[in-house]
Amino acid sequence: MKPKEIRLLTTEEIRAKLNDARQEYMNLRFQAVTGQLTDTSRLKQSRRLIARFLTVLRERELQGEEGAE
């Protein structure tokens, strides 16, 4: 997902997708350790997707603080 697509989601949808992405990353790490993972670039993609979700959540958090001031 691109950041533009993530920003169109609600906060709850982002949190749900973040949990799914973290679960997927954990599974990929286990597969990598056991030698079952053939495409190791998926680890990097998964980490970056998690970072994108967290970035958008933080942006929304900061926008809420600015509105409160």
N, C-alpha and C positions, 0 to 999 in steps of 0.2 A: 504494500500500500504506500502511496505517496502521501506526503504531509497534507497536501491539498484535500485528498480524499478523507484523511483522518479527521481534519477539521470540520467536515460535514456531519460527522457522527455526534451523538449525544455523549455526555460525560460518562454515563453509565455503560453505554456500548463500548466506549474506549477502554474502560476499566475491565470489562468482560473480555475484550480482545487481548488486553495486556496480560490477563491471567492465562489465557489460552497460549499466548506467545511464550510466556515464561515456562509453561508446562512443556511445550514443544521443544524449547531450548534445553530443558533438563533431559528430555528423552534423547535429543541429539547428542548431548554430552555423554550419556550412558552408552549410546551406540558407538561413539567415537572411541571410548575407552575399551569396549569389548571387541573392537575391530569390525563391527558390522556396518559402519558408516562409510560409504564409498565416496560421496560428494561432500568433502569437508567444507566447501564454501558455504554450505547451508548454515553452519555455525555462525559465520560472520553476518549472513543475511538476517538470521534470527536475532542476533544481538542488536543490529541496527534498527530492526523493526521495533524492538522493545524500547530502544532509545527514542525513536520517533513518537511512540505513544506517550512516554514520560515527558517529552518536550512539550507536546500539545497540552497535556494535563497541567504542566507547570505554567504555560502561557495563560491558560484559563484561570488558574489560581491567582496569578499576578494581575490579570484584568479585573478580577473581583476585588482585589485589595485597592486598586487604583480608584474603582468606583466608590469604595467606602470612604475614601479620604475626602 
